[in-house]
Amino acid sequence: MTNEVLDTHRDASGGYKVDVSRGERIGRVSSEWFSRPGDERYLSLSELGLAVRQRAERSRTQVVESALIQVEASREDPERLSLILPGADVPVAPTHWSFGQLASQVGAPAAYLRQLPAALAGINLQYGLTSHRTEQIKSLVTDNGRVELRAVTGPDYGRIYDHELVEAVQRIAGNGTGDTRWKVPGVLDWSTGIYNPRVDITKDTTTLYASDRDVFLFLVDDLNPIRAGTLPDGSPDLYFRGYTYAPPYANHWRMDMRKLVGQNFARLRQERGLTQEEVEARSGFSQQYLSNLERGKRNPTIITLYELAQALEVSHVELLLPPGEEA
């Protein structure tokens, strides 16, 4: 097959027609764009890199004995646990991620503990820490207005910070705004099928994301489309290259999105005491479709997610969250 790199300056807009029915849908990119709040969206790699560097500067690591960690449950907030690390003056709040890591260190079932009242979960976790064989663990604590325990690992764990990886991406992608081949994607006009790579980057169109726990980047080389053949109507069959970056510690996000949506939908439906037939009556989607959805056999569109969420009377974001996270 002969590939031809095309010049997108051939028309006034610099756009080109694409066939959205071809190629492969990457659900991870869609879910990130769909679920990220405004304060986790960045307009350039420099802006994002500065944010994650400042987060690293507010972080510190410490190797401690697991048996010396104290677990406290707040009387004011019965749903929250805090930890006192050896030598620390203030308690730290475990994140969802670090709580699971700490529980696994002592062989405690994190999913079960999360279902208990904080006081009872704290008693069980403290017993595990003091009665289990003492281990050295490395803690990562970040102070971002609230002191959080973000990770619990082995003492020899080597950590590469997000800002170091963002800086590595910048060596080939610059600012991610078109100053190199690699940039934030443009915009597709769904009514015409014309993709325009030259648009202003806004909070609505960016694909550069970072929160207090992770980073996700999606960059493309869309100024240099590749002609891989000809479509039935005679127009060129165009592709362009792209890549995503997410840190290894975010593996809990890498579940097949079809399975994730299906599991979340089934859980939320059952929590509300609804049958698939009752949801069919509310939403208009057939019982067979809902059954396939719960088994991870369907790939719902954004509009479908909204309609399913309305039928369950929940936020659409809840259908996209990893296990255990809260909207």
N, C-alpha and C positions, 0 to 999 in steps of 0.2 A: 504494500500500500504506500502511495506517495502522499506525504503530508506537506501542506503549503502554509506558511505563516503569512497571514493577511495584514494589510495596513488598514486600520480602522479610520483613517482620515478620508476614506473614499467618499463619505457623504458629509453634509454640513454638520450633523449632530455628532458624528464620530461613533454612532451606534451601529449595531448589526443585528440581523434577525437570527433568532435561535429557536430550536424545536424543544420545548420543555418536556415533551413526552419521552425524549431520549436521554441517555445517561443514567446516572445512579443518584438517588436521593440520599443525602447524608442527614439522618434524623438528628444527630447530635448538634449540628450547626443550627437547625431550625429551632430546637428546644432551647438552646442558649439565647438566641435572639428573642424568642417568645417570652422567656421567663425572667430575664435580667431586669432589675429596676434601674432607674435613671442614674443613681449614684454609683452603679457598677459598670457604666458604659463610658468609654474613653474615645477621644477623637484622633489620637495619634499614639504611636508607640512611645514617644518621649513622655507624654503626659501619663500614660499607664506605667511606664518604667519608673517615673518619679514616685508615683503612689506606692508601688510595691517596695521600692527602696526605702521609703520612709517607714513602711511597715516593718521591714527587716531591722531598721535602726532602733525601733521600739521593742525589739524582741531580744530575748536572752535564753541561753541554754544552761542547764545545770544537771549534773549527775547526782542522783540521790538514792538512798536505800528505800525500797518500796515499803518496808515495814514501818518507816518513820513518817509516812504521809498520814495526815489526820483528815478525816472526812467529817464535814459539818453540814447539818440541815438547818436552814433559816426558819425561825419561828414566824417571821413576818411574811415569808413567801414559802409555803409548804411544797411548792413544786420545784424548788431550786436547791441544788447541792453546791457546796463550795469545798475547796481543798486547801489545807495548810501544808505547804512544802517545807522541808527542813531549812531553817535559817531565814525563812520569809517573814516579813512583818505584816503582810496583808494576805487575806485569802484569795485564791484564784478560782475562777469559774470554768469548769471543763466545757469545751465545745462538744457537740454531738460526736465528732470524730475522735477527739482525745478520750472521751468517756469510754467509747468502745475499745480503744487501745488499752486503757488502764484496766478495764474489766477483763480483757483477754490475758493480761499479764498474770492475773491471779486465778484464771480459769472460771470466771463468773460469767453467766449468760447476760450480755449487755441488753439484748432485746427484752428479756424478762425484767431486768432491773428497771428499765425505763417505764414499765407499766405500773410499778409500785409507787406509793407516796414517797416523797423525797426522804423523809425520816427513816422509813423502813428500808429503802434502797441504800441509804447511808450506813445503816447498821450492818447490812449484808456485805457491802463493799469493804467496810472497815474490818470486819471479821476476816474477809479474804486476804486483805493486805497484811494483817498481823499474824494470821495462822499459816498462810502460804509460805513456802520457802523464800527467804529474803533474796531479792534480786536488785542489782543495780540497774536503774533506768535513767534515761536522759529525757528531761522535760524541755519543752519549748514554750515559753511564756511571752505573751505580747500584751503591752499596755496601750490600748487605743481608747482611753476613757473608761474602759472597764478591763480589769486585768484578767486575761483569759489563758487557760492552759490549752494550747493548740495542738500539741503532739506529745505522745509518750512512746519512746522507742528504746532499743537496746543501747548500752553505753557506748558502743563503737559505731553507732549509726553516723554515716557521713551525710551532711545536708547540703544540697545545692539550693540556694535561695532563688525565688522567682525572678528577682531583678537581674540576677546573673544570666538566666536563660533569656529574659527579654532583651538584654544587651547583646547576647549572641545572635538573636533573631535580627536585631537592628543592623548587624554587620552586613547582612544581605538584603534587608528590607528597608533600611533607612528609617524614615518616620512612619512608613506604612501608608503614606498619603499620596503616592504617585511620584515621589522623588527617585524611586527606583522602579524596576519591573514589578515588584511585589507590593500590593496595596490592598486597602479595604475594597470589597467588591462594589460595583456600580449598582444600578437599579434597572429592573426589568419592567417594562410596560406590558402588563398582562393582556391588555386589549389588542395590542398590535404584535406582540411577540418580539418587540425591538428592545435589545439590551443596550443600555448606555453606560459605558465604563467611566465617563467623565461627569461626575456629579459631586456636589459638596457633601462632605461627611458630616452627618448630624447624629444626635443621640438615637434617632430612629433607624438610621442606616448603618451605623458602625458595627463592626464585628470584632472589636477589641474590648475584652471584659476582664474585670478583676474585682474580687470581693475581699473580705478579710480572711478568706480561707483558700482561695484558688485564683487561677488565671486561665483564660481561654482566648486563643487568637485564631482567626481565620483570614488568610491572605490569599490573593489570587494574582495571576499574571494575565489580566483580562484586556490589556492593551495590545496583546499579541495573540489573537485567536488563531487556532490551528484548523486548517481545512482538512478533514479526514475523509472526504467523499462528497457525494451529491445527494440531496434529498429528492424524493419522488417528484416534487414540483420544479426541479431543476436548480434550486437555490443551494448554496454551499452548506455542507454539514459541518458546523463549527463547534470546536471545543476550546477550552482554555484550562491551563493548569491552576491548581490551588492546593493549599495544605493547611492543616490545623495543628495547633499546639495546645496541649493540656498537660499539666505536671503529673508525674506518676502517682502521687498521693491521692489524685482525684479519681482513682479507679472505680470508686463506688458510683461515679457518674456514667461509667462506660457500659452500663447495661444496655442491651438492645432496647431502643426507645419504644418499640411496639410492645415488648414484654413489660416494660416499666409502666406505660400507660394502662395496659391491660390489668396488671396487678393492682395499680392504684384505683382504677375504676371498680374492680371487683370488691376491693376492701371498703371503699367509700359507699358503694351500694349496700353491702352487707351491714355496715355500721348503721345505716339508716333504715334497715329492716325492709328493704325493697327487693322484689323479685325482678328477674329480667323482663318478665311480661309487664310489670308495672312501669318499669323504665321505658319499655316500648310505647306504652300508652302516653307517657309524658313527653317523649322525645320524637317519636315518629320513626325511630330506627327499629328495624325488625329484631325479633328475639334471636334469630340466627346470626345477624350481624353482631349483636351484643355478645353472644356466646363466643364468636370468633375473636372479637376484640379482647375479651378477658383471657383468651388463650394465646394472645400475642400474634394472631394471624391477620390482623388488620393494621393498616398504617394511616390513621385518621388525619385529615387536614386540620389546619388551624381553626377553620369555621366549625368543623365537626367537634373539636375539643370544646369550643365555646358552648355549643348546643348540648353536649353531654354534661358539661359542668352545670348548666342551667337546670337540666333535668334532675340533677342530684342536689341542687341548691348549694353548690360550693364554688370556690374560685377555680378558674381553669388552671391556675398555677399548681393546684394540688394534684392534678393528674400527671404532672411532669416532675414532681419532686422525687429525689432518691429515697430509699427506704429510711424511715425514722425522722426525716426532716419535716419541719413545720412551715406552713405558708406564712 
